[in-house]
Every structure is written in structure tokens, then in C-alpha cells.
Amino acid sequence: MRNNQLITKANKLTSASYSLGIPEQRIIFLAIIKARAQDKLIDARGMLNITAKSYQEQFNVEKHTAYDALKSAASGLFEAQFEYDDIHEETGKPTHRIVRWVQQIGYIKDAGMIELQFTDAVIPLITRLSEQYTEYDLKQVSELQSEYAIRLYEIMMQWKAVGTTNKISLKKLRFMLGVKPEQYLAMSDFKKRVLNHGIKQINDHTDITADYEQYKTGKAVTDFTFKFKRKPQAKVIDADTANDKYFIKMTDKQINTFSSKLATLPELGSNAPIGKSTAEYAAIIATDLTDSSKQKKYIPYLEKVGYKQEKSKG
């Protein structure tokens, strides 16, 4: 379910200014995927249903967290808007647009579901795309817990072909990230709370390693560029050769560490027993890692979560 779920946005939307909480951004992600899968939405202005189950599975959260997220997002998204600069078609003059995300939204508690309808202005920005658009896999931002980290990742993805952004002025960067005028006025606060925190999450949880460079006019920081590169693909251990001869003997500490990491891995999420918490699933994996016949199914994923095999001597 989670493979190849592409988030695709016109660059006007990727570069727009908005401030959405994590639940609201995640609902938008799921709605974009669903909208692009339904051609009829373009003409019929159809309603989109986002379930707590899909939210829970995609973002690896507990059931009650998914329900709470849908409830809070239903309120937040109705009031939410974004802004971007555009060119007026008839006059050719610059125009500043302010757009609401949704036309209507409802939370059906007993069904564990949100029903929403994008505004007419949003639909072309997620479905009728020109050559100027940004695309990335939803799984890359699924673990990000900072709204600024998500926005920074999106902004960088506009330049994924070259690995570095153009210079972005401090004023424009704050605008794009949705930082309010009264927030983080001191540069040290802006770096700590917005940039450094966001970059750390990107480096820890996505497929890129990123950093930024600042530029000064006089003594004041006025511009930034962001540089990034793809992380090397983890080498997958061949599960077909994982028999007793290749059984990996792990210490108790390693078992505790890697069972917890494996339990949160999206690729293994569908194997979690229904109704079990992440901690309970990790305990099951921990037991499996001590069994040569059961350990083999986890071997392709161990290196992905940081396990390094010792090289054989001789």
C-alpha cells in the first residue's frame, strides 16, 4: 500500500506560503494521492474520503492518534489557506493569490473518516500539471514531525536534479515556510527552531542528506541556499541464503535496538498483528530474531535500519 505513493504539486503550490500542522499536512498528502487517482474529481468536484486506518498505516501511529489527527485536521483545514505570487492571465500583471485548501470538510467519528472537497483553485495545482511541478514519494516525509522539515524537503525537491537550490532571501524563505512575522525574529532562534531542527529531521528520516549556507549583506544574514545529496542505497542481504549457516547471532542489546527499529519500518508495517501496538510488535520481532527459521525474513531489512554485518576473517 505504501509503495510509489507520489505526492505531486505544481511549483506554484510547492513555493506557496502556508502554515499547516502535521495532521493537516498529512491529510493533504493522502487527499492529493486519492484525488490524482480519481479522474472524475477534475470535473465532478468529488468528495474525498480519508480514513483513520489509512492514516494509521501510512504514518505508523496508534489508532487513537489517527482518530485525534482526523478530528483536529477537520477543524484546522477548513480555516487553512495558502498564498502565492502569480501572473494574471488577462492583464499579464503580477497578482498575489490567497486560496483556501478545502471547500467543505466533515469528520465522521463513528466511521473513523474525514470527507473533504478541495476548492476549485486547488484542483489544477494537484491534477492538471504543466512541466513545472515537484514530485516525491510520500514515504520520505511520513516520519517527519516538524512542519518546517516537511516544507524544507518539498522546497529542496524542486531542485532535485541539481542538488542545490537557488539563493532564497530570508524574507521569501520565511514566507514559504509559513513562519509568522512575529515568530523567531532573532536569527539564532530562526536557525535553531526552524532550519537546524528541520534539517536534522530530514537527514535522519528521508532519502537525502541536506545542509544550508547563509549569505550576508553587511552584518545581516539575508539569503540562504540549501544543498543536498541522495543517501547511498543500503545493500540488501540476500534472504535466499539466510539459513542456519548464515544465522546472525545478535546480542540482547542489538536485538532490543533493531527489533524496535524494524517495528517502525514502513515496509514491515503490514505484517504487524491487528490491534498490537508498535512496542508489542517489536517484542514479537525480538523473539523472531533469535530463531534461525524466523530471522531470515528480517535479514533484507536489517542493514536498512543500521545493522552492519561483521566481515568474516580469513
Residue pairs with C-beta under 8 A, 6 or more apart in sequence:
1 57
1 58
1 270
2 57
2 58
2 138
2 139
2 142
2 266
2 267
2 269
3 139
4 137
5 33
5 58
5 137
5 138
5 139
6 33
6 135
6 136
6 137
6 138
7 29
7 32
7 33
7 135
7 136
7 137
7 138
7 141
8 32
8 36
8 126
8 129
8 133
8 134
8 135
9 32
9 125
9 126
9 133
9 134
9 135
9 154
10 124
10 125
10 126
10 129
10 130
10 132
10 133
10 134
11 132
11 133
11 134
11 158
12 84
12 86
12 125
12 132
13 82
13 84
13 122
13 125
13 126
14 133
14 134
14 154
14 155
14 157
14 158
15 84
15 155
15 158
15 176
16 82
16 83
16 84
16 176
17 82
17 83
17 84
17 175
17 176
17 177
17 178
18 80
18 81
18 82
18 83
18 178
19 147
19 177
19 178
19 179
19 180
20 28
20 76
20 77
20 80
20 147
20 178
21 72
21 73
21 76
21 147
22 69
22 144
22 145
22 146
22 147
22 150
23 68
23 69
23 70
23 72
23 73
23 76
24 72
24 73
24 76
24 77
24 80
25 147
25 150
26 55
26 58
26 59
26 69
26 73
27 50
27 55
27 69
27 70
27 73
27 77
27 114
27 116
28 77
28 101
29 138
29 141
30 50
30 54
30 55
30 58
31 48
31 50
31 116
31 118
32 126
33 138
34 48
34 49
34 50
35 41
35 48
35 118
35 123
35 126
35 127
36 126
36 127
38 46
38 48
40 46
41 48
41 118
41 123
41 127
42 123
42 127
42 128
45 103
45 117
45 120
45 123
46 117
47 115
47 116
47 117
48 115
48 116
48 117
48 118
49 113
49 114
49 115
50 70
50 113
50 114
50 115
50 116
51 111
51 112
51 113
51 114
52 63
52 66
52 67
52 69
52 70
52 112
52 113
53 66
53 112
55 61
55 66
55 69
55 70
56 62
56 63
56 65
56 66
57 269
57 270
58 138
58 142
59 66
59 142
59 143
60 142
60 143
60 264
60 266
60 269
60 278
61 69
62 277
62 278
66 112
67 109
67 112
70 107
70 112
70 113
70 114
71 107
71 109
73 114
74 105
74 106
74 107
74 114
77 101
77 102
77 105
77 116
78 102
78 104
78 105
80 100
80 101
80 102
81 98
81 99
81 100
81 101
82 98
82 99
82 101
83 96
83 97
83 98
83 99
83 175
84 96
84 97
84 99
85 94
85 95
85 96
85 97
86 94
86 95
86 96
86 97
87 93
87 94
87 95
88 94
88 95
97 121
99 119
99 121
99 122
100 119
100 121
101 118
101 119
101 122
102 116
102 117
102 118
102 119
102 122
103 117
103 118
103 119
103 120
104 116
104 117
105 114
105 115
105 116
105 117
106 114
106 115
106 116
107 113
107 114
108 114
108 115
118 126
134 154
134 157
134 158
135 157
136 153
136 154
136 157
136 160
139 266
140 153
140 206
140 207
141 149
141 150
141 153
141 154
141 206
142 266
143 205
143 264
144 150
144 153
144 201
144 202
144 205
144 206
145 201
146 197
146 198
146 201
147 178
148 177
148 179
148 194
148 195
148 197
148 198
149 197
149 198
149 199
149 201
149 202
151 176
151 177
151 178
151 198
152 177
152 195
152 198
152 199
152 202
152 210
152 226
153 202
153 206
153 208
155 165
155 168
155 176
155 226
156 165
156 208
156 210
156 226
156 228
158 165
159 165
159 166
159 226
163 227
163 228
163 229
164 225
164 226
164 227
164 228
165 225
165 226
165 227
166 225
167 215
167 223
167 224
167 225
168 176
168 223
168 224
168 225
168 226
169 222
169 223
170 221
170 222
170 223
170 224
173 224
174 190
177 194
179 190
179 194
184 190
184 193
184 194
187 221
195 212
195 224
199 210
199 211
199 212
202 208
202 210
202 228
203 209
203 210
207 230
207 231
208 228
208 229
208 230
208 231
209 228
209 229
209 231
210 226
210 227
210 228
211 226
211 227
211 228
212 224
212 225
212 226
212 227
213 224
213 225
213 227
214 221
214 223
214 224
215 221
215 222
215 223
215 224
215 225
216 222
217 223
234 303
234 304
235 303
236 300
236 303
236 304
237 299
237 300
237 302
237 303
237 309
238 300
239 296
239 297
239 299
239 300
242 295
242 296
242 299
243 292
243 296
244 292
246 299
247 292
247 295
248 289
248 295
248 299
248 302
248 309
250 258
250 289
250 290
254 307
255 286
255 289
255 290
256 286
258 289
258 302
258 305
258 306
258 307
259 282
259 283
259 285
259 286
259 289
260 282
261 305
261 306
262 268
262 282
262 285
262 298
262 301
262 302
262 305
263 272
263 278
263 279
263 281
263 282
263 285
264 278
265 301
265 304
265 305
267 301
268 298
268 301
272 278
272 281
273 280
273 281
273 284
276 284
285 298
287 294
288 294
288 295
288 297
288 298
289 295
289 298
303 309
